[in-house]
Amino acid sequence: MPANNINKNIVIVGNDIKFARMLEIEFENGGYKCKSFYISDKNGENKKYLYADALNYCFENNCGFVVLAIGETGESYIEFIKFSKRFPAINIIFVSFDKIINDFKNKITGKDFGNNNIIFIRRPFIVEKFLKETEDFQKKIKRIKKASPKFIQIEELKIDENTKTAIYGEDKIELTKKEYDLLVFLAKNKGKPLERKIIFEQVWGFDYYGSTNVVDVFIKYLRDKIDHRYKIKLIHTVRGTGYIIR
């Protein structure tokens, strides 16, 4: 992390590839590390997987923010914003023309953002001013997080929803996106038996094409990383139902 505490690890998602590549060059010249994902309205059903790839990368690499580099059409990014609600506290910089931004704002509401933070920057812009706005955005988010920390603690397990990390004692637990989501959902329902179907729907979503057996697989991953590693009994099986943290 740079001395000014600005997280310069970012993701660029663009349907205007030339513009997205220009942003990538400018960010890298400014000391940022960029990972780009190019998504078009022609991707059809594959879009949601590309969205997931971009957002998973952002989560697992602790990125500062996602830049949406949008051209003359931005319809598909309504879906992207709604999809991003599944990821905790994604910071989004939406960059496009006045018409697209105004149209976008008319079609979405605050609830579509979930816990995500978003700012809109209009094209065209002065590069230096644009980079300054992105830094100010991050500083503002850091101030908000510092003023309102969100923690879940169960004995020596501590989950920080601001930084999306889990710690046991003084050890950081390395979790994937889905492992983290599952742990948070179980922890927020501490003491409550949860059916596999409910866990599946809340953590993986209704449109996830898979089996509820995936819940058992990821419970095993969590037990390996927490219960077995620290010789505790945190995640319990509820026979014939599902799982519970107590």
N, C-alpha and C positions, 0 to 999 in steps of 0.2 A: 504494500500500500504506500503511495507517495506521501511525502511529508505533509502535504496539505489535507491529508485524510480523504481525498477523493478517490473512489474506486474506479480505476480506469480499465477494468475488464468489462467489455460490453458486447451486446449482440445487436446486429443490424438485420432487420427483416424487411425485404423490399420487393415490391412488384414493379418498381421503376429501376431496372438493373443499372442503367448508366448513372442515375442519380445516387443510388445506393453505393456504387463503387467510388463515386466522387466523395461521398461522406466518409467511407472507409479510409480513403487516402488522407483526408483532412484530420480525421480522428487520430490516425496513426502518426501523422506529423505532430499532433498535439500530445503524443506519448501514450495513447490508448492502445490496448490490445483488442482487436476486433475479430468476431466470428460472424460471418454473413450467411444468411439463408434467403434464397430468392424464391418467392412464391407468386404465382400468377393465378388469375381467375380461371385459367384453362386447366388447372391441376385437378379440378373436380373433387372426387372423394379423397384423393391423396393429400388434400390441403390440411386436413386435421392431423395427419401424421407428421407433416412438415411443421405445423404449429407446435405439436408436441415435442419434436426434435429440438426446435429453437428454444422453447420454454424449459425443457429438461436441461439443456446445455446451460441456460442462464442460471437455473437453480443449483445444479451440481457444481458449477464453477464460481458460484457466489458473485455473479455479475452485478455491476452497479445499476444498469438499466438496459431496456430494449428500445432500440430506435426503429420506428416504423417509417420507412422511406417510401412514400406513396405518391404515385403519379396522377394521371388524369382520371383514373377510376379507383375508388377505394371501398367499394361495396363489400368485398371479401373480408375487410378488416373489422367490420362489425362482428363477424363470426370469430375473428382472432381475439378481439377484446373479451368477448363472452367466454371463449375457451380459456383465456388466461386466468379467469376467476378460480380455476382449480388449483392454481399455484399461489402460494402465500406471498403477499406483499411484493408483487412484481412492479418495478418502476418503469413507466412507459413514456417515451417521448414521441409524439405523433407529429410527423413532419409532412406537410402537404400544402396544396393551394387553398385559397380562401373558400372556393366553392365546395371542395371536398370536405374541408373541416366543418363548415357550416352545415352541410348536408348530414355529415356524420353526427354532429351534436343534436340535430333534430330527430335522429333515429334511435339514439341510445339514451339511457337514463343513468343516474348515479348508481343504481343497484347493479347495472351491467358491469361496473368496474370491480365490484366486490371490495376487497381490501387493497386493491391496486391503486397506486398513485400515478396520475397522468398529467402531462402538460401538452399544449398544442403550440407548434412553432410553424409560422407561415412561410412558404416559399414565394419569391426568392428572399435570400437573407445575406447579410454580411457574415462571412465565416467566423471572424473573431468574436462577433456578438453572439453568434449561435453557440460556439464553444463555451462562452461565458455563461449563457443561459443554462446549458446543461450542467455546468459546475454548480451554479446557484441552486438548481433543482435538487441536486444531490445533497447539498448543504442543508437545504430546507427539510428534506426527508430525515436527515440525521438528527436535526433539532427536534423534530416531531417524535421520533423514536426515543430519543433521550428523555423527552418530557413525559412520555407515556409508555414505559416498558411493559411488555406482555410476556409473562412467565407462567409456566405450568410446572409445579414441583410435586413429586411423589417420592418421599424419603430422600435418597441421595440423587435421584434422577431429576434433572432440571432441563426443561425445554424452553428455549428462547424463541418466541415467534417473530421477533423483529429480525434476528439474524438467521433464523431458520436452522438452528443448531440444537443438538442435544448433548448434555454432559452428565456423566455419572461420577460423582465425587469431583475429581479434578481432571478426569479423562474425557476428551471429546470423542463422541461416538460417530464414526463415519457412516452416514446413511445415504441411500439413494433417495430420489424424490418420492417414490411410492412408499418406501420404508418410513420416511419422515411423516408423510400424510397419514399412514396407518397408525403410527405411534401417537400422533397428535389426536386423532379421532378416538382412539382407545383411552388416552389420558383425559380427554375432555369429558368422557363418559365413565370416569373412574367409579367402580362399585356397581356399575350397571351391566348386566349380561347383554351381550350384543349378538344377534343372529348373524350368521355368515352372509345371508342375503342383504341385510341392512348395511353391514360393513362394505360389502361389494358395491352396493349402489352409491354409498356416500364417498368412498375412496376412489373407486374406478369410474363411476358414472354410469348412467343408464345406457349410453351409446357405446360402451366398451364391449367389443365382441370377444368374449372369452367365457371361461367357466368360473363359477364361484370357488372352485378348487384353488384358484390363485391366492385366495385369502389364506388358506392353510400353508401354502408355500412361503408367503411373506411373513406369516406369524413365525415360522421356523427361522427365517432370516433374522427377525428381531430377537427371538430367544437366543440364537447363537451369539448375537452381538451384545446382548444385555444380560439376560438370565444366566446363561451358561458361563459367560465370561466373568461375571461378578459373583457367581455362586449365590444367586438370589431367586426368589419365585415371585416374579412381577406379573407375568401374563399367564392366566389360568384358563384351562379348557372347561367350558360348561357343557357337560355331556348332552348330546342330542340338540344343542342350540348353537353354540359358537364360542365366544371368548369374552374374558373380562379382565380388567386390570384392578388389582386390589392389594 
